[in-house]
């Protein structure tokens, strides 16, 4: 295994350039799926290699994760190991598993809490809550509950009828594309490897831009959608959790409004503009793809090498 087992831990760095460049040159839907696919592959490979480091690094320690049939001293001696790396990887892997578990648990808990707060309301696609705090978010369907757009009376009062229509179209786009699943995957990937934090931010921006474009298409007015997005996002309170799509403010609002005030982006997948920015985006995409491919090959090589070593050294 050697050096290759460490590569997937740092190869997520290759995704940093593409996290920013794709938003300017690709349709938000294409950019979001591209970034999410890269992030998922890199996170899985990183976690796998962290587990392999734990296995080979603690091969000589009591209570190591090797199966009982591999407990022969000769088998343990045949497994390449680095005691320091193994001891460091053990708490790191535990932290990854605990962090991802807490994220998933919080995602499900928040959804349950929101659904309980909606009990007694009509089962319509839009749930209006009497609240002085302005907010709007997309609540995915549960086992027995339909998917809903949850919006407060304060948010509706701040918008004109046309702007409300654009806002609801934006939130319905989140539900139709199941953006909560994409946000959850991006969040789990970032917890698996902190180097993937820029991808999480880029995916969160991508799903908002994706919903913006769908809303603009449905209401057939990009300027109206830009005005609704700007007003709603600037006054909105943060959503219940990062994995539930919600109208929110922050530094992304001006970029989203500016994008809506320009012509609609092309829906063709690889139609990058023939500009320096488009060229850089293409190079960044190839760099990230090469990093993901190298990460997958490195983790597969390390896993296969360990299996072959153990098969060769295990007494019949």
C-alpha positions in Angstrom: 0.0 0.0 0.0 2.6 2.5 1.1 2.2 6.1 -0.1 -0.9 5.4 -2.1 -3.1 4.9 0.9 -2.5 8.5 2.0 -3.3 10.1 -1.4 -7.2 10.1 -1.0 -6.8 12.1 2.2 -5.3 15.1 0.4 -6.7 14.7 -3.1 -9.9 16.6 -2.3 -7.7 19.7 -2.6 -7.9 19.2 -6.4 -11.6 20.1 -6.2 -11.1 23.6 -4.9 -10.7 25.4 -8.2 -13.7 23.7 -9.8 -15.9 24.6 -6.8 -15.8 28.3 -7.7 -15.3 28.2 -11.5 -18.2 26.0 -12.5 -20.8 28.4 -11.1 -19.9 31.0 -13.7 -19.7 28.7 -16.7 -22.2 25.8 -16.3 -25.9 25.6 -15.7 -26.6 25.4 -12.0 -28.1 21.9 -12.3 -25.0 20.6 -14.2 -22.6 22.3 -11.8 -24.4 21.0 -8.7 -24.4 17.4 -10.0 -20.8 17.6 -11.0 -19.6 19.0 -7.7 -21.8 16.5 -5.7 -20.4 13.5 -7.7 -16.8 14.6 -7.2 -17.4 15.3 -3.5 -19.1 11.9 -2.9 -16.4 10.0 -4.6 -13.6 11.8 -2.8 -15.3 11.5 0.6 -15.9 7.7 0.2 -12.3 7.1 -0.9 -11.0 9.3 1.9 -13.0 7.4 4.6 -12.1 4.0 3.1 -8.4 4.8 3.2 -8.7 6.2 6.7 -10.2 2.8 7.7 -7.3 1.0 6.0 -4.8 3.0 7.9 -6.5 2.0 11.1 -6.4 -1.6 10.1 -2.7 -1.8 9.1 -1.6 0.7 11.7 -2.9 -1.2 14.6 -2.2 -4.7 13.3 0.3 -5.3 16.2 -2.0 -4.0 18.9 -4.3 -6.0 21.1 -8.0 -5.5 20.1 -7.1 -4.5 16.6 -9.8 -4.7 13.9 -8.4 -7.7 12.1 -10.7 -10.8 12.1 -9.9 -13.6 14.6 -8.8 -16.0 11.9 -5.9 -13.6 11.1 -4.7 -13.6 14.7 -1.6 -15.7 13.9 1.6 -13.8 14.7 3.0 -14.6 11.3 -0.1 -13.1 9.6 0.2 -9.9 11.7 3.9 -9.6 10.9 3.1 -9.8 7.2 0.7 -6.8 7.3 2.6 -3.5 6.6 1.9 -1.1 9.4 2.9 2.3 10.8 2.1 2.5 14.5 2.0 6.3 14.5 -0.3 6.6 11.5 -2.5 3.9 12.9 -2.9 5.5 16.3 -3.6 8.9 14.7 -6.1 7.5 12.2 -8.2 5.7 14.9 -9.5 8.9 16.6 -9.8 10.5 13.1 -12.0 7.7 11.8 -14.1 7.8 15.0 -14.6 11.5 14.6 -15.7 11.1 11.0 -18.3 8.4 11.9 -19.6 10.3 14.9 -19.8 13.6 13.0 -21.6 12.0 10.0 -24.0 10.2 12.4 -24.8 13.4 14.3 -25.5 15.2 11.0 -27.8 12.5 9.8 -29.6 12.4 13.1 -30.0 16.1 13.2 -31.4 16.2 9.7 -34.1 13.6 10.6 -34.8 15.1 14.0 -35.4 18.6 12.6 -37.7 17.3 9.9 -39.7 15.5 12.6 -39.9 18.6 14.7 -41.1 20.7 11.8 -43.8 18.2 10.9 -45.0 18.1 14.4 -45.4 21.9 14.4 -47.6 21.5 11.2 -50.0 19.1 12.8 -53.6 20.3 12.5 -53.0 22.3 9.4 -54.7 21.3 6.1 -52.6 18.9 4.0 -52.0 21.4 1.2 -48.7 21.9 -0.7 -48.2 25.3 1.1 -48.3 25.6 4.9 -48.6 29.2 6.1 -47.6 29.7 9.8 -48.7 32.8 11.7 -45.3 34.1 12.7 -43.6 37.5 13.0 -40.3 36.0 11.9 -39.9 36.0 8.1 -38.9 32.6 6.7 -39.6 30.1 3.9 -38.3 26.6 3.4 -39.0 23.4 1.5 -40.0 20.5 3.7 -39.6 17.1 2.0 -42.2 14.4 2.2 -42.3 12.1 5.2 -43.7 8.6 5.5 -47.3 9.8 5.7 -46.9 13.6 5.2 -46.7 15.2 1.7 -43.9 17.5 0.7 -44.7 21.1 1.6 -43.5 24.7 1.3 -43.5 26.2 4.7 -43.7 30.0 4.8 -44.5 32.5 7.5 -47.1 35.3 7.3 -44.3 37.8 7.9 -42.6 36.6 4.8 -45.8 36.8 2.7 -46.6 40.2 4.0 -43.2 41.5 2.9 -43.8 40.5 -0.8 -46.1 41.5 -3.5 -48.5 38.9 -5.0 -46.2 38.4 -8.0 -43.1 38.1 -5.8 -45.0 35.5 -3.6 -45.6 33.5 -6.8 -41.9 33.6 -7.6 -40.9 32.6 -4.1 -43.3 29.6 -4.0 -42.0 28.5 -7.4 -38.5 28.7 -6.0 -39.3 26.5 -3.0 -41.4 24.0 -5.2 -38.3 23.6 -7.4 -36.4 22.5 -4.3 -39.0 19.9 -3.6 -39.3 18.7 -7.2 -35.5 18.2 -7.5 -35.2 16.7 -4.0 -32.5 19.2 -3.1 -32.5 18.1 0.5 -30.9 14.9 -0.5 -28.1 16.7 -2.4 -27.5 19.0 0.5 -27.3 16.1 2.9 -24.8 14.3 0.8 -22.6 17.4 0.5 -22.8 17.9 4.3 -21.8 14.3 5.0 -18.9 14.6 2.5 -17.6 17.7 4.2 -17.8 16.0 7.6 -15.9 13.0 6.1 -13.0 15.2 4.9 -12.7 18.9 5.9 -10.9 19.6 2.6 -14.4 19.2 1.0 -15.9 22.2 2.8 -15.6 24.4 -0.3 -17.6 21.9 -2.3 -20.3 21.9 0.4 -20.6 25.7 0.0 -20.6 25.4 -3.8 -23.3 22.8 -3.7 -25.5 24.9 -1.4 -25.1 27.8 -3.8 -25.8 25.6 -6.7 -29.1 24.3 -5.5 -30.3 27.8 -4.8 -29.2 29.0 -8.3 -30.9 25.9 -9.7 -34.2 26.7 -7.9 -33.8 30.4 -9.0 -33.6 29.4 -12.6 -36.6 27.0 -12.3 -38.6 29.8 -10.7 -37.7 32.3 -13.4 -38.7 29.8 -16.0 -42.1 29.1 -14.4 -43.0 32.7 -13.8 -41.4 33.7 -17.2 -39.8 36.8 -15.7 -36.2 36.8 -14.6 -36.3 40.4 -13.2 -39.4 39.6 -11.0 -37.6 36.5 -9.7 -34.5 38.4 -9.0 -36.5 41.0 -7.0 -38.4 38.3 -5.1 -35.2 36.4 -4.3 -33.4 39.5 -3.2 -36.2 40.8 -0.9 -36.9 37.4 0.6 -33.3 36.4 1.2 -32.3 39.7 2.8 -35.1 39.6 5.4 -35.3 35.9 6.0 -34.2 34.1 9.1 -31.9 31.1 8.6 -33.6 27.7 7.8 -34.0 25.0 10.4 -30.8 23.2 9.3 -28.3 23.4 6.4 -29.8 20.2 4.8 -33.3 21.7 4.4 -33.4 24.2 1.5 -34.5 27.6 2.8 -34.5 31.2 1.8 -31.6 32.8 3.6 -29.4 35.8 3.4 -25.6 36.1 3.4 -23.0 36.8 0.7 -24.7 34.6 -1.9 -27.7 36.9 -2.4 -25.9 39.5 -4.6 -24.4 36.8 -6.8 -27.8 35.1 -7.2 -29.6 38.4 -8.1 -26.8 39.3 -10.5 -27.1 35.9 -12.2 -30.9 36.4 -12.6 -30.4 39.8 -14.2 -28.3 38.2 -17.0 -29.6 35.9 -19.8 -30.5 32.3 -18.8 -27.5 29.9 -18.8 -27.2 27.2 -21.4 -28.6 23.8 -20.4 -26.1 21.9 -22.5 -23.7 20.0 -20.3 -20.3 20.9 -21.6 -21.0 24.0 -23.6 -18.3 26.1 -21.9 -17.9 29.7 -23.2 -14.8 30.3 -25.4 -13.3 32.7 -22.8 -10.4 32.6 -20.4 -12.9 31.9 -17.6 -14.4 29.0 -19.6 -11.0 27.6 -20.3 -10.0 27.7 -16.7 -13.3 26.0 -15.7 -12.6 23.2 -18.2 -9.1 22.8 -16.8 -10.4 22.8 -13.2 -13.0 20.2 -14.1 -10.4 17.9 -15.6 -8.1 18.5 -12.6 -10.9 17.6 -10.2 -11.9 14.5 -12.3 -8.3 13.4 -12.3 -8.1 13.8 -8.5 -11.3 11.8 -8.0 -10.1 9.0 -10.4 -6.7 8.9 -8.7 -8.4 8.8 -5.3 -10.6 5.9 -6.4 -7.6 4.0 -7.9 -5.4 4.6 -4.8 -8.1 3.4 -2.4 -8.9 0.4 -4.5 -5.2 -0.4 -4.8 -4.7 -0.1 -1.1 -7.7 -2.3 -0.3 -6.8 -5.0 -2.8 -3.2 -5.0 -1.6 -4.3 -5.6 2.0 -6.6 -8.4 0.9 -3.9 -10.1 -1.1 -1.4 -9.8 1.7 -3.8 -11.4 4.2 -4.8 -14.1 1.8 -1.1 -15.0 1.1 -0.2 -14.9 4.8 -3.2 -16.7 6.3 -2.4 -20.3 7.2 -4.7 -22.8 5.4 
